[in-house]
Amino acid sequence: MILVSGAAGKTGRAVIQALAAKGEAVRALVHRPDQVQLVEEIGAREAVVGDMRVPAAMERAAQGVRAVYHICPNVSPDEVTIGQVAIAAARSAGVEHFCYHSVLHPQVEAMPHHWQKMRVEEQLYESGLRYTILQPTAYMQNVLAHWDQIVEQGVYPVPYPVETRLSLVDLENVAQVAATVLTKPGHAGATYELVGEALTQIKIAEVLSQQLGRPVRAEAVPLDAWEQQARAAGLGDYQMATLLKMFRYYEQYGFGGNPHVLGWLLGRSPTTFAAFVERIVRK
């Protein structure tokens, strides 16, 4: 049995599906009762409802599992505390393997949510657990948040200059790697950067245009306009401030890595952005 925490999010769901495809029994930890059916329908054998910040909830979820794939809620101000609770629960339960879903370049202090993940990585080094750390870059799937605007208006909006170059990764590639490191030997003690194709936002719009068969242009959204939209959507103060820092970092430095490790783990070249968009269009 493998425990997946944060199981109802897009990463958790992808990992559950990848593990279930390998015939693995998955216990899904979700935050709300209404998420139980969702994770069971995609392959979780069991579902547990609990708050990752509560030690008793994590201890209950970790009992009797062989491995843990730990995903903290995205841009959580409690990442370090949640990591402490998850690691302690895994140790108490005698878990054989702890896989932590981190982020590419967690050592960048200018991005607080990255820096918090580095603190959790440090805890793992000192925990005595057999661990693997995965460090994915930004998902290709993030463009889907703007899909209606892309398709209907031909606009791909981004909160940084359109010349900004970012390395992206297909979430399905990440999930496949997660399933591999959780089910095959030889990955204990490893930290893997999971990086796909590096593209400017202009190039992303060009690929969208080619795959959709209609013009799409990348458009930089001023940060004050993004902040107003985020506040109206109910984004919390910590999340908003942290993401704004990330956008400013991207504007100054971009965000990139190397795809070779991901290709080695997959046994093939990582999915290109064009192939990802083609897959979405065909659905």
C-alpha positions in Angstrom: 0.0 0.0 0.0 1.3 3.5 -0.9 -0.1 6.6 0.7 -0.5 9.7 -1.5 -1.1 12.9 0.5 -2.7 15.9 -1.1 -4.4 13.3 -3.2 -7.3 15.4 -4.6 -5.1 18.0 -6.2 -4.0 17.7 -9.9 -0.6 16.3 -8.9 -2.1 13.8 -6.5 -4.7 12.6 -9.0 -2.0 12.1 -11.6 0.2 10.1 -9.3 -2.8 7.9 -8.2 -3.6 7.1 -11.8 0.0 6.3 -12.6 0.3 4.0 -9.6 -3.0 2.3 -10.2 -1.9 1.7 -13.8 1.0 -0.4 -12.4 -1.5 -2.3 -10.2 -0.4 -0.7 -7.0 -2.7 -0.3 -4.0 -3.1 3.4 -3.1 -4.4 5.0 0.0 -5.4 8.6 -0.8 -5.3 11.3 1.9 -7.8 14.0 1.1 -8.9 17.1 3.0 -12.7 16.9 2.6 -15.3 14.1 2.6 -16.6 15.2 -0.8 -13.2 14.4 -2.4 -13.4 10.7 -1.5 -15.4 9.6 -4.5 -13.1 11.5 -6.8 -9.9 9.7 -5.8 -11.6 6.3 -5.6 -13.0 6.7 -9.1 -9.5 7.3 -10.5 -7.9 4.3 -8.8 -7.4 4.8 -5.1 -8.2 1.6 -3.2 -8.7 3.5 0.1 -9.4 7.1 1.0 -8.8 8.8 4.3 -10.1 12.2 5.2 -7.8 14.3 7.4 -5.8 17.6 7.9 -2.1 17.2 7.1 -1.3 19.6 9.8 -2.7 17.3 12.5 -0.3 14.6 13.7 -3.0 12.2 14.6 -4.5 12.4 11.1 -1.2 11.8 9.4 -0.3 9.0 11.7 -3.6 7.3 11.0 -3.1 7.7 7.2 0.5 6.3 7.4 -0.3 3.2 9.3 0.3 0.0 7.4 1.7 1.6 4.2 5.0 0.7 2.6 5.7 4.1 1.0 4.5 7.7 1.1 4.3 10.2 -1.7 4.0 13.5 0.1 2.4 16.5 -1.7 1.9 19.6 0.3 -1.0 21.9 -0.7 0.2 24.4 -3.3 1.9 27.6 -1.9 1.0 26.7 1.6 2.4 28.9 4.4 2.4 25.7 6.6 4.7 23.7 4.3 7.5 23.2 6.8 5.1 22.3 9.6 3.2 19.9 7.3 6.5 18.3 6.3 7.5 17.8 9.9 4.2 16.1 10.7 4.4 13.9 7.6 8.0 12.8 8.2 7.2 12.1 11.9 4.2 10.1 11.0 6.2 8.0 8.4 8.9 7.3 11.0 6.3 6.3 13.6 4.6 4.0 11.2 7.8 2.4 10.0 7.4 3.5 6.4 10.1 2.0 4.1 10.3 4.8 1.6 9.3 8.5 1.7 9.1 10.3 -1.6 8.8 14.1 -1.4 7.2 16.3 -4.1 9.5 19.3 -4.0 10.2 21.9 -6.7 13.0 22.8 -9.1 15.6 25.1 -7.5 14.2 25.1 -4.0 17.4 26.9 -2.8 16.1 30.1 -4.3 15.3 32.2 -1.3 13.6 34.9 -3.4 10.7 32.5 -3.9 9.4 31.7 -0.4 7.4 28.6 -1.4 10.6 27.2 -3.0 12.6 28.1 0.1 10.1 26.3 2.4 10.5 23.1 0.4 14.3 23.3 0.9 13.6 23.3 4.6 11.5 20.1 4.3 14.3 18.5 2.2 16.7 19.3 5.1 14.3 17.5 7.5 14.3 14.4 5.2 18.2 14.3 5.2 18.1 14.2 9.0 15.1 11.9 9.4 16.7 8.5 8.9 14.1 7.6 6.4 14.9 6.1 3.0 13.8 9.0 0.8 13.6 10.2 -2.8 13.1 13.9 -3.7 11.4 14.9 -6.9 11.9 18.5 -8.1 9.6 19.3 -11.0 9.5 22.6 -12.8 6.3 24.4 -13.7 3.6 22.2 -15.3 2.6 22.5 -19.0 -0.9 22.0 -17.6 -0.8 25.5 -16.0 -1.8 26.9 -19.4 -5.1 25.2 -19.1 -6.2 27.8 -16.5 -6.4 30.2 -19.4 -7.8 27.7 -22.0 -11.1 29.5 -22.6 -9.3 32.8 -23.2 -6.8 31.1 -25.4 -9.4 29.4 -27.5 -12.1 32.1 -27.6 -10.0 35.3 -27.7 -6.7 34.1 -29.0 -4.9 35.5 -26.0 -2.4 33.7 -23.7 -2.0 36.0 -20.6 1.1 35.8 -18.4 2.1 38.0 -15.4 5.6 38.6 -16.7 7.2 39.7 -20.0 6.4 37.6 -23.0 10.1 37.1 -23.6 10.5 35.2 -20.3 11.9 31.8 -20.9 10.6 29.0 -18.6 11.3 25.3 -18.5 8.0 23.3 -18.4 7.2 19.7 -17.7 4.2 17.5 -18.5 2.5 16.5 -15.3 1.9 13.0 -16.8 5.7 12.7 -17.1 6.1 13.6 -13.4 3.5 11.1 -12.4 5.2 8.4 -14.4 8.5 9.1 -12.6 6.8 9.1 -9.2 5.3 5.7 -10.0 8.7 4.4 -11.1 10.7 5.6 -8.0 8.0 4.2 -5.7 7.9 0.8 -7.3 11.4 0.0 -8.5 14.6 -0.3 -6.4 17.6 2.0 -6.7 16.1 5.4 -6.1 16.7 5.8 -2.3 18.8 8.9 -1.4 18.3 10.4 -4.9 17.2 13.9 -5.7 15.9 14.2 -9.3 15.2 17.4 -11.3 12.2 16.9 -13.5 12.5 19.3 -16.4 11.1 19.4 -19.9 11.2 21.9 -22.7 12.4 25.5 -22.2 10.2 28.1 -24.1 9.6 31.8 -24.1 6.0 32.8 -23.7 6.0 34.0 -27.4 7.0 30.5 -28.4 4.3 29.0 -26.3 1.8 31.2 -28.1 3.2 30.1 -31.5 2.8 26.4 -30.5 -0.8 27.1 -29.4 -1.5 28.8 -32.7 -0.1 25.9 -34.7 -2.0 23.2 -32.7 -5.3 25.2 -32.6 -5.2 26.3 -36.2 -5.9 30.0 -35.2 -3.7 32.9 -34.1 -2.8 33.1 -30.4 -0.7 35.9 -29.0 1.1 36.0 -25.6 0.1 39.1 -23.6 1.8 40.4 -20.5 -0.6 41.2 -17.7 0.5 44.0 -15.3 1.1 42.7 -11.8 -1.4 45.1 -10.3 -4.1 43.8 -12.6 -3.2 40.2 -11.8 -3.3 41.0 -8.1 -6.8 42.5 -8.4 -8.0 39.4 -10.3 -6.4 37.1 -7.7 -7.9 39.0 -4.8 -11.3 38.8 -6.5 -10.9 35.0 -6.9 -10.2 34.7 -3.2 -6.5 34.0 -3.2 -5.0 34.5 0.3 -2.5 37.2 1.3 0.4 34.7 1.6 -0.3 33.0 -1.7 -0.7 36.3 -3.5 2.5 37.9 -2.1 4.5 34.7 -2.7 3.3 34.3 -6.3 4.1 38.0 -7.0 7.6 37.4 -5.8 7.8 34.4 -8.1 6.7 36.4 -11.1 9.3 39.1 -10.4 12.0 36.4 -10.1 10.8 34.9 -13.5 10.9 38.4 -15.0 14.5 38.9 -13.9 16.0 35.5 -14.3 13.6 33.2 -16.1 13.4 29.6 -14.7 15.2 26.8 -16.4 16.9 23.4 -16.0 18.1 20.4 -18.0 15.8 17.6 -19.3 18.3 14.8 -19.3 17.5 13.4 -15.9 13.8 13.3 -16.7 14.6 11.5 -20.0 16.7 8.9 -18.3 14.0 8.2 -15.8 11.3 8.0 -18.4 13.4 5.9 -20.8 12.5 8.3 -23.6 12.5 12.0 -24.4 10.2 14.1 -22.2 6.9 15.2 -23.7 7.3 18.4 -25.8 4.9 21.3 -25.3 3.6 20.7 -28.9 2.8 17.1 -28.1 1.1 18.1 -24.8 -1.2 20.7 -26.6 -2.0 18.2 -29.3 -3.1 15.7 -26.7 -5.3 18.3 -25.1 -6.9 19.4 -28.4 -7.7 15.8 -29.2 -9.6 15.2 -26.0 
